Amino acid sequence: MTAPHIVDPATVLGEVLADASPDLMRQLLQTMINALLSADADAVVGAEWGQPSPTRTTHRNGYRHRDLDTRAGTIDVAIPKLRSGTYFPEWLLERRKRSEAALITVIADCYLAGVSTRRMDKLVKTLGIHALSKSQVSRMAADLDEHITEFRHRSLAEAGPFTFVAADALTMKVREGGRVVNTVVLIATGVNGDGRREVLGLTVATSETGPAWNAFFADLVARGLTGVQLVTSDAHAGLKDAIAANLPGSSWQRCRTHYAANLMSVTPKSMWPAVKAMLHSVYDQPTATDVNAQFDRTLDYVAEKLPAVAEHLERARVDILAFTEFPKDIWGQIWSNNPNERLNREIRRRTDSVGIFPNRDAIIRLVGGVLAEQTDEWAEGRRYLGLDVLARSRMRLIPNTESEVNADTIMALSA
């Protein structure tokens, strides 16, 4: 009698090809895996199926069937049973886990793409896989945590100095204590010593406060953030104080785009076009001296008719013109957070499909995966800033206030 597990690969392949089955790969994979399992069981038993042998230690006792999810679909795995002892193919299956590593990768990629848990179950069914539970999907996506944790806590020392840093905050909804609440994701990007952008860090905070920003920047400094000359951001609560406390010697550039919107809140609607045009003209000037001169003319223009606008501009002057301390070549990259808007849109595209996150760890997993992916793309792309302009950017004009020294500014090298 011929053992049922002994197959002629050429014959089986010929039969399947002749039938032209649409499940060709699935059938071939199932046949091959079951043949390998049977052969592996023979090695454990010490003899081939149905053959007498002095080395035999026990006998086969049928099969137990188990589904295995693969890229080719769900296949029926026949695991040989033994009369005494046990046999389990650890090299193929993990106990209490039906999905192979490749499928875990697919699910993780779907999670990073912003595909919701419910939709992922429908998606895998198109691959020929059935009965994938929500808990399985969530468990497989959790395999990303190790990589995201490593990315978030990596050392920044070797990649520095980070001359320019940009900070931003995004609001996310999460379920906590049986209700849906808003949380904020704090994100920082920077230009490293090689002139390339990279994500420096992210964290989830209950709200956007001074202590939250202070803890965030303290962590970046502890991981090796050095050499920061300018931080660009919107006027986030407590951010300016956190910068002063953790990055002494650096300046803060208030994002010109967000500031323009803030200025309109104190400007009569009928005057929006005129005030916007005047403010825009400030940034159009070719030199730092011209920028300041045009800003003075703007103040003169609004001082009498729009005192609230003039006061708003005067208070913000130092913060919105901080970019003038650096080379003209890079003003467009440092005077606003616009370069980060594409990154924010990509994060929103991925997170919008989730809507409400089940917990904060899920936010870190998804947003962290997107940011790690973006950092890899930046590392492989062109330099964001040239090395020459980076070197010149570390030379900042610092006014000398000593009475016995000429009022002209002196050049100083900032570390």
C-alpha positions as CSV (number, residue, x, y, z in Angstrom):
1,M,0.0,0.0,0.0
2,T,1.3,3.4,-0.9
3,A,1.5,6.0,1.8
4,P,-1.0,8.8,1.2
5,H,1.5,11.5,2.0
6,I,4.0,10.4,-0.6
7,V,3.6,12.5,-3.7
8,D,5.1,12.8,-7.2
9,P,5.7,16.5,-7.6
10,A,5.7,16.3,-11.4
11,T,2.5,14.4,-11.5
12,V,0.7,16.8,-9.1
13,L,1.9,19.8,-10.9
14,G,0.8,18.4,-14.2
15,E,-2.7,17.6,-12.9
16,V,-3.2,21.1,-11.4
17,L,-1.9,22.9,-14.5
18,A,-4.1,20.7,-16.7
19,D,-7.2,21.7,-14.6
20,A,-6.2,25.4,-14.9
21,S,-7.6,26.0,-11.4
22,P,-7.8,29.7,-10.3
23,D,-6.5,28.5,-7.0
24,L,-3.3,27.1,-8.4
25,M,-0.9,28.7,-6.0
26,R,-3.1,27.9,-3.0
27,Q,-3.4,24.2,-4.0
28,L,0.3,23.8,-4.7
29,L,1.3,25.5,-1.4
30,Q,-1.2,23.3,0.5
31,T,0.1,20.1,-1.1
32,M,3.7,21.0,-0.5
33,I,3.3,22.1,3.1
34,N,1.3,18.9,4.0
35,A,3.9,16.7,2.3
36,L,6.7,18.5,4.3
37,L,4.7,18.1,7.5
38,S,4.3,14.4,6.9
39,A,7.9,13.9,6.1
40,D,8.8,15.9,9.3
41,A,6.6,13.7,11.3
42,D,8.2,10.6,9.9
43,A,11.6,11.9,11.1
44,V,10.1,12.3,14.6
45,V,8.6,8.8,14.6
46,G,11.8,7.3,13.3
47,A,10.2,5.5,10.3
48,E,8.2,6.2,7.2
49,W,4.4,5.9,7.2
50,G,3.4,2.2,7.1
51,Q,6.9,0.9,7.0
52,P,8.4,-1.4,9.7
53,S,11.6,-0.2,11.2
54,P,13.7,-1.0,14.2
55,T,14.2,2.7,14.8
56,R,10.5,3.5,15.1
57,T,9.5,5.1,18.5
58,T,5.8,5.4,18.0
59,H,3.1,5.3,15.3
60,R,1.1,7.9,13.4
61,N,-2.5,8.4,14.4
62,G,-4.3,10.4,11.8
63,Y,-4.3,14.2,11.4
64,R,-5.7,17.3,13.0
65,H,-6.6,20.1,10.6
66,R,-5.8,23.8,11.1
67,D,-6.2,26.8,8.9
68,L,-3.1,28.8,7.9
69,D,-3.4,32.3,6.5
70,T,-0.8,32.9,3.7
71,R,-0.3,35.4,0.9
72,A,-1.9,32.8,-1.4
73,G,-5.0,32.5,0.8
74,T,-6.2,30.3,3.7
75,I,-5.0,26.7,3.3
76,D,-5.9,23.6,5.2
77,V,-2.9,22.3,7.1
78,A,-3.0,18.6,8.0
79,I,-0.9,18.2,11.2
80,P,0.1,14.5,11.8
81,K,-1.0,13.1,15.2
82,L,1.0,10.5,17.1
83,R,-0.2,7.6,19.3
84,S,2.2,8.6,22.0
85,G,3.9,12.0,22.4
86,T,3.1,15.1,20.4
87,Y,4.1,16.7,17.2
88,F,3.7,20.4,16.4
89,P,5.6,22.1,13.5
90,E,7.0,25.1,15.3
91,W,8.9,26.0,12.2
92,L,5.7,26.6,10.4
93,L,3.1,27.6,12.9
94,E,3.0,29.5,16.2
95,R,0.7,28.2,18.9
96,R,-2.5,30.2,19.2
97,K,-1.6,32.3,16.2
98,R,-2.8,31.5,12.6
99,S,-1.1,34.1,10.5
100,E,2.3,33.8,8.9
101,A,4.9,36.6,9.2
102,A,4.3,37.9,5.7
103,L,0.6,38.4,6.4
104,I,1.5,40.3,9.6
105,T,3.6,42.6,7.5
106,V,0.6,43.2,5.1
107,I,-1.7,44.0,8.0
108,A,0.9,46.3,9.5
109,D,1.3,48.1,6.1
110,C,-2.5,48.5,5.9
111,Y,-2.5,49.9,9.4
112,L,0.1,52.5,8.5
113,A,-1.9,53.3,5.3
114,G,-4.8,54.3,7.6
115,V,-7.0,51.4,6.8
116,S,-9.5,50.9,9.7
117,T,-9.7,47.6,11.6
118,R,-13.2,46.8,10.2
119,R,-12.0,47.5,6.6
120,M,-8.9,45.4,7.1
121,D,-11.0,42.4,7.8
122,K,-12.8,43.0,4.4
123,L,-9.5,43.6,2.7
124,V,-7.9,40.3,3.7
125,K,-10.9,38.4,2.5
126,T,-10.0,39.6,-1.0
127,L,-6.7,37.8,-0.6
128,G,-8.7,34.5,0.0
129,I,-8.4,34.7,3.8
130,H,-11.4,34.3,6.0
131,A,-12.4,34.6,9.7
132,L,-9.7,37.2,10.6
133,S,-11.0,38.7,13.8
134,K,-10.6,42.3,15.0
135,S,-8.4,41.2,17.9
136,Q,-6.1,39.4,15.5
137,V,-5.8,42.5,13.3
138,S,-5.0,44.7,16.3
139,R,-2.6,42.2,17.7
140,M,-0.7,42.0,14.4
141,A,-0.6,45.8,14.1
142,A,0.9,45.9,17.6
143,D,4.0,44.2,16.2
144,L,5.0,47.6,14.9
145,D,5.5,48.9,18.5
146,E,9.0,47.6,18.8
147,H,10.1,49.5,15.7
148,I,8.3,52.7,16.6
149,T,9.7,52.7,20.1
150,E,13.2,52.3,18.7
151,F,12.6,55.2,16.3
152,R,11.2,57.5,19.0
153,H,14.0,56.9,21.5
154,R,17.0,56.9,19.1
155,S,20.0,59.0,19.9
156,L,20.2,62.4,18.0
157,A,23.8,63.1,19.0
158,E,25.5,61.7,15.9
159,A,23.2,63.3,13.4
160,G,23.6,66.8,14.8
161,P,23.9,69.7,15.1
162,F,20.3,70.5,14.2
163,T,20.6,74.2,13.2
164,F,16.9,74.6,12.4
165,V,14.0,72.9,14.2
166,A,10.2,73.1,13.5
167,A,7.5,72.2,16.0
168,D,3.9,71.6,15.6
169,A,0.8,70.1,17.4
170,L,-2.0,68.1,15.9
171,T,-5.3,67.3,17.7
172,M,-6.5,63.6,17.8
173,K,-9.6,62.0,19.3
174,V,-9.1,59.1,21.6
175,R,-11.4,57.0,23.9
176,E,-10.5,57.4,27.6
177,G,-12.6,56.7,30.6
178,G,-15.6,55.7,28.6
179,R,-15.8,58.9,26.6
180,V,-14.1,60.5,23.6
181,V,-11.6,63.3,24.4
182,N,-9.2,65.4,22.5
183,T,-5.4,64.9,22.8
184,V,-2.5,66.6,21.1
185,V,0.4,65.0,19.3
186,L,3.5,67.1,19.6
187,I,5.9,66.7,16.7
188,A,9.4,68.2,16.0
189,T,11.4,68.0,12.8
190,G,14.9,69.3,12.2
191,V,17.7,69.8,9.7
192,N,20.6,67.7,10.7
193,G,24.3,68.2,10.2
194,D,24.2,66.7,6.7
195,G,21.5,69.2,5.6
196,R,18.7,66.6,5.6
197,R,15.4,66.8,7.4
198,E,14.4,64.2,9.9
199,V,11.7,63.8,12.5
200,L,13.2,64.4,15.9
201,G,10.4,63.1,18.1
202,L,6.7,62.9,18.9
203,T,4.6,62.4,22.0
204,V,0.9,62.5,23.0
205,A,-0.2,65.0,25.6
206,T,-3.5,65.6,27.3
207,S,-3.4,69.2,26.2
208,E,-1.1,71.8,24.7
209,T,0.5,73.4,27.8
210,G,3.8,74.8,28.9
211,P,4.7,71.7,30.9
212,A,3.9,69.4,28.0
213,W,6.2,71.3,25.6
214,N,8.9,71.6,28.3
215,A,8.9,67.8,28.9
216,F,8.9,67.2,25.1
217,F,12.0,69.5,24.5
218,A,13.7,68.2,27.6
219,D,13.5,64.7,26.1
220,L,14.9,65.8,22.8
221,V,17.8,67.5,24.5
222,A,18.4,64.4,26.7
223,R,18.6,62.3,23.5
224,G,21.3,64.6,22.0
225,L,19.6,67.6,20.4
226,T,22.2,70.3,20.1
227,G,23.2,73.3,18.1
228,V,19.7,74.7,17.6
229,Q,19.7,78.2,16.2
230,L,16.1,78.7,15.3
231,V,12.8,77.0,16.2
232,T,9.9,77.8,13.9
233,S,6.3,77.2,15.0
234,D,2.9,78.7,15.5
235,A,2.3,80.5,18.8
236,H,1.5,77.4,20.7
237,A,0.8,77.8,24.4
238,G,4.0,77.6,26.5
239,L,6.2,76.7,23.6
240,K,8.3,79.9,23.7
241,D,9.2,79.4,27.4
242,A,10.0,75.8,26.8
243,I,12.4,76.8,24.0
244,A,14.1,79.3,26.3
245,A,14.4,76.8,29.1
246,N,15.8,73.9,27.1
247,L,17.5,75.5,24.1
248,P,19.3,78.6,25.5
249,G,20.8,80.8,22.8
250,S,18.2,79.8,20.1
251,S,15.6,82.1,18.6
252,W,11.9,81.6,17.9
253,Q,10.4,82.3,14.5
254,R,6.6,82.7,14.6
255,C,5.2,81.1,11.5
256,R,4.3,83.9,9.1
257,T,1.3,82.1,7.7
258,H,-0.3,81.5,11.0
259,Y,0.5,85.0,12.2
260,A,-1.2,86.5,9.2
261,A,-4.4,84.6,10.2
262,N,-4.0,85.8,13.8
263,L,-3.6,89.4,12.7
264,M,-6.8,89.3,10.7
265,S,-8.7,88.6,13.9
266,V,-8.0,92.2,15.0
267,T,-8.4,93.7,11.6
268,P,-11.7,95.0,10.2
269,K,-12.8,92.7,7.4
270,S,-12.9,95.6,4.9
271,M,-9.2,96.2,5.6
272,W,-8.1,92.6,5.2
273,P,-6.7,93.1,1.6
274,A,-4.7,96.2,2.4
275,V,-3.2,94.9,5.6
276,K,-2.4,91.5,4.0
277,A,-0.7,93.3,1.2
278,M,1.4,95.5,3.5
279,L,2.4,92.5,5.6
280,H,3.3,90.5,2.5
281,S,5.5,93.4,1.3
282,V,7.6,93.0,4.4
283,Y,8.7,89.5,3.4
284,D,9.3,90.6,-0.2
285,Q,12.3,92.7,0.7
286,P,15.8,91.7,-0.4
287,T,17.8,92.4,2.8
288,A,17.3,92.4,6.6
289,T,17.6,96.2,6.6
290,D,14.9,96.5,4.0
291,V,12.7,94.1,5.8
292,N,12.8,96.2,9.0
293,A,12.4,99.5,7.1
294,Q,9.3,98.1,5.3
295,F,7.9,96.9,8.7
296,D,8.3,100.4,10.0
297,R,6.4,101.8,7.0
298,T,3.6,99.2,7.7
299,L,3.4,100.3,11.3
300,D,3.1,104.0,10.2
301,Y,0.4,103.0,7.7
302,V,-1.9,101.3,10.3
303,A,-0.9,103.3,13.4
304,E,-3.6,106.0,13.1
305,K,-6.4,104.2,11.4
306,L,-5.9,100.7,12.9
307,P,-4.3,101.1,16.4
308,A,-5.2,97.5,17.4
309,V,-3.4,96.2,14.3
310,A,-0.4,98.4,15.0
311,E,-0.1,97.2,18.6
312,H,-0.5,93.5,17.4
313,L,2.3,94.0,14.9
314,E,4.6,95.8,17.4
315,R,4.3,93.0,20.0
316,A,5.1,90.3,17.4
317,R,7.9,92.2,15.6
318,V,10.8,90.3,17.1
319,D,9.2,86.9,16.7
320,I,8.0,87.2,13.1
321,L,11.3,88.8,11.9
322,A,13.7,86.4,13.6
323,F,14.5,84.9,10.2
324,T,16.4,88.0,9.2
325,E,19.3,86.9,11.3
326,F,20.1,84.1,8.8
327,P,21.2,84.1,5.1
328,K,18.6,85.3,2.6
329,D,19.0,82.0,0.6
330,I,17.0,80.1,3.2
331,W,14.4,82.6,4.4
332,G,11.6,80.7,2.5
333,Q,12.4,77.5,4.4
334,I,12.6,79.0,7.9
335,W,10.0,81.8,8.2
336,S,7.0,79.5,8.3
337,N,5.9,76.0,9.1
338,N,4.7,75.5,5.5
339,P,7.4,72.9,4.7
340,N,5.8,70.7,7.4
341,E,2.2,71.1,6.0
342,R,2.8,68.3,3.6
343,L,3.8,66.0,6.5
344,N,0.7,67.1,8.4
345,R,-1.5,66.3,5.5
346,E,-0.1,62.9,5.2
347,I,-0.6,62.2,8.9
348,R,-4.2,63.4,8.6
349,R,-4.8,61.3,5.5
350,R,-3.8,58.2,7.5
351,T,-5.5,59.1,10.7
352,D,-8.8,60.4,9.3
353,S,-9.9,56.9,8.3
354,V,-9.4,55.8,11.9
355,G,-11.4,58.7,13.4
356,I,-11.4,57.9,17.1
357,F,-8.4,56.0,18.4
358,P,-8.9,53.3,21.0
359,N,-6.0,54.5,23.2
360,R,-2.9,56.7,23.1
361,D,-0.6,53.8,22.2
362,A,-2.6,53.4,18.9
363,I,-1.9,57.1,18.1
364,I,1.8,56.6,18.7
365,R,1.8,53.4,16.6
366,L,0.1,55.0,13.6
367,V,1.6,58.5,13.6
368,G,5.0,57.1,14.6
369,G,5.0,54.7,11.7
370,V,4.1,57.6,9.3
371,L,6.9,59.7,10.7
372,A,9.5,56.9,10.6
373,E,8.6,56.3,7.0
374,Q,8.9,60.0,6.1
375,T,12.3,60.2,7.8
376,D,13.5,57.3,5.7
377,E,12.3,59.1,2.5
378,W,14.1,62.3,3.5
379,A,17.3,60.4,4.2
380,E,17.3,59.0,0.7
381,G,16.3,62.2,-1.0
382,R,18.1,65.4,-1.8
383,R,19.6,67.7,0.9
384,Y,17.1,70.1,2.2
385,L,19.8,72.7,2.9
386,G,23.3,72.9,1.5
387,L,26.3,72.4,3.8
388,D,27.6,75.9,2.9
389,V,24.5,77.7,3.8
390,L,24.2,75.7,7.0
391,A,27.7,76.8,8.0
392,R,26.8,80.4,7.3
393,S,23.6,80.0,9.3
394,R,25.6,79.2,12.4
395,M,27.1,82.7,12.1
396,R,24.5,85.1,13.5
397,L,24.5,88.9,13.8
398,I,24.5,89.8,17.5
399,P,24.2,93.5,18.4
400,N,26.7,94.9,20.8
401,T,25.2,97.1,23.4
402,E,28.4,98.3,25.1
403,S,28.5,102.1,25.0
404,E,32.2,102.3,24.4
405,V,32.0,100.0,21.4
406,N,30.7,101.0,18.0
407,A,27.0,100.2,17.5
408,D,27.6,98.1,14.5
409,T,26.9,94.5,14.9
410,I,29.6,91.9,15.3
411,M,29.8,88.4,13.9
412,A,29.7,85.6,16.4
413,L,29.8,81.9,15.9
414,S,27.0,80.2,17.7
415,A,27.5,76.7,18.8
